[in-house]
Amino acid sequence: MSRFSLLILISVALSTAQLDRIYKIFHDHHEEACKSCLPITPQSGDVSVEVFQVLDLPVNIHEASLTKTERGYLLKLSLANSSELKIIGLRYSLAVIDSRNQLQPLVNRTEGFSIPGYDIKTLTFKSPIKFKQKDGERLVMMIEQVISRESIWEVVKAKDALEAYARGDYSVTPAVMRVANQVDARPGVEIRYFIRKP
């Protein structure tokens, strides 16, 4: 074997050893990182949630799920703000639709947060939800109220629309009423209110 061939063989062997060493460093580090992440986001305990979108509200939910924790399930969702106003909270209903398409209310809560205008944020609400899923049941959520410092958007007859959705009647479109937020408004700011007719 020539000296040149021997040099190529040695350099390939050294390169392979170095690659193996680099792979081992990244692989071991990745495994440790994954071990530390598992308790925080247990994917196996997630329960998907259907979303009944109310198109006239200034926010839309793109994904929703319940994540299982020791204290109960936590609601996680991706929320998009389609208005120029900063949204500071909302009220939502979470219900169970059984195998006969009957609606069983689960929770109705108001949650506070902050999303700037035209922004998207993933939120996990910290109030635990007690829930045990049975065969043939599915979950559905609906936003009933959206709050900014200037305005409040309220869904009119939200329960009726959600019950129709559970029965498979998607023709019921809930109306949204927008009023001035006189509680959270900043002093000296002129507020106008609008009522959107169905």
C-alpha angles and dihedrals in degrees: 000000000000123000090247093054090047091052091051091049093050093047092050091049092050092047091052091050091050092048091050090050093049091047090051092051093051094040094051092045091049091051092051091048091050092049090054092049099050098077091049099053112025102188094187092064096055119119117197119233126206115225125219101206119213102205098200093060118097092235134059130196115224101180133009133180143154115240117205118234135163091265094049135274122330120208113235123186144160110235126194122198110211095181133079091238125092109249114220103180151341143206119228140181122220117194141171122236109205129208090273091054091251117149118233115186114230107175139348112196144163117222130189126216139129128252119169120225116290092006135128125218137176111225134189113196113218099213106103121231121213108220139150115190119221129199113283094017126121134183127236131183134194132186110234101177137018122197132203126165090257104036146022121210113204125190110226115226092355093167093056091051092048092049090051090050090053090054090052095255103135094170094086107098112186119225120234124218119202119202136170117273101228093172102057100027118121114247115263095023116126111227127197125191132213133196115206111210119217 
